[in-house]
Amino acid sequence: MPEPGPDTRLVPLLLDPTRLRIAATLVAAGEVEFGFVRDRVGLSDSALSKQLKALATAGLVESWREPTGSARKSWVRLTGDGREQVSAHILALREIAAGGERS
């Protein structure tokens, strides 16, 4: 049986460029503060919250709040499954860009 093509490994949720940028930021940065992702991706707090909620509902990211002095900071990271899915998605995109050849 042939291996699945790159298009079958694409994660539909990550076909949205904004969510892909968020996921790529988290792959590179690991566990980061909400503001870092917001600034890196260039979204408002509410827009980022909406996108993170969609990614969390799909099990790709998790977030939590921690007290820091008199304030609370929100933190975000990819789940283990999220990291695998994002990696497979990026590999599939690379294969598509290379004309379907496996690297």
C-alpha positions in Angstrom: 0.0 0.0 0.0 1.5 3.4 -1.0 2.2 5.9 1.7 -0.3 8.8 2.0 0.5 11.8 -0.1 1.3 15.1 1.5 -2.2 16.5 1.0 -3.6 13.8 3.3 -1.2 14.9 6.1 -2.3 18.5 6.0 -4.1 19.7 9.1 -7.2 21.6 7.9 -7.1 24.0 10.9 -3.6 25.0 9.9 -4.5 25.9 6.4 -5.4 29.3 7.8 -2.3 31.5 7.5 -2.8 33.1 10.9 -3.1 29.8 12.8 -0.1 28.4 10.9 2.0 31.5 12.0 0.9 31.0 15.6 1.7 27.2 15.4 5.1 27.9 13.8 5.9 30.5 16.5 5.1 27.9 19.1 7.2 25.2 17.4 10.2 27.6 17.4 9.7 29.2 20.8 8.3 26.4 23.0 6.4 27.6 26.1 5.9 31.3 25.8 3.9 34.2 27.2 0.7 35.3 25.4 2.2 38.7 24.7 5.2 37.2 22.9 2.9 35.3 20.5 0.7 38.4 20.0 3.6 40.6 19.1 5.3 38.0 17.0 2.2 37.3 14.9 0.9 40.8 15.0 -2.6 40.3 16.3 -4.8 42.0 18.9 -5.4 40.3 22.2 -8.9 39.4 21.2 -7.9 38.1 17.8 -5.1 35.9 19.2 -7.5 34.6 22.0 -10.0 33.5 19.3 -7.3 31.7 17.3 -5.8 30.1 20.3 -9.3 28.9 21.4 -9.8 27.2 18.0 -6.3 25.6 18.3 -7.0 24.5 21.9 -10.4 23.0 21.0 -8.6 20.9 18.4 -6.1 19.8 21.0 -3.1 21.5 19.4 -2.3 24.0 22.1 -2.8 24.5 25.8 -2.7 27.7 27.8 -2.8 28.6 31.4 -2.4 31.6 33.7 0.2 32.1 36.4 0.4 34.9 39.0 3.4 37.1 38.6 3.6 39.8 41.3 0.4 41.8 41.2 -0.6 40.6 37.8 -1.3 37.2 36.1 0.5 36.2 32.9 -1.0 33.8 30.3 1.3 31.2 28.8 0.9 29.1 25.7 2.5 26.0 24.2 1.8 23.2 21.7 0.6 19.9 23.1 2.6 16.8 22.3 -0.1 15.9 19.7 -0.1 19.5 18.5 3.7 19.4 17.9 3.4 16.2 15.9 0.5 17.5 13.8 2.3 20.8 13.1 5.5 19.0 12.2 3.6 16.7 9.8 1.7 19.7 8.3 5.0 21.6 7.7 6.6 18.5 6.2 3.6 18.0 3.9 3.8 21.7 2.7 7.5 21.3 2.0 6.8 18.1 -0.1 4.1 19.9 -2.0 6.4 22.8 -2.7 9.1 20.4 -3.9 6.7 18.8 -6.3 5.7 15.9 -4.1 9.2 14.5 -3.7 10.1 13.1 -0.3 13.1 14.5 1.4 
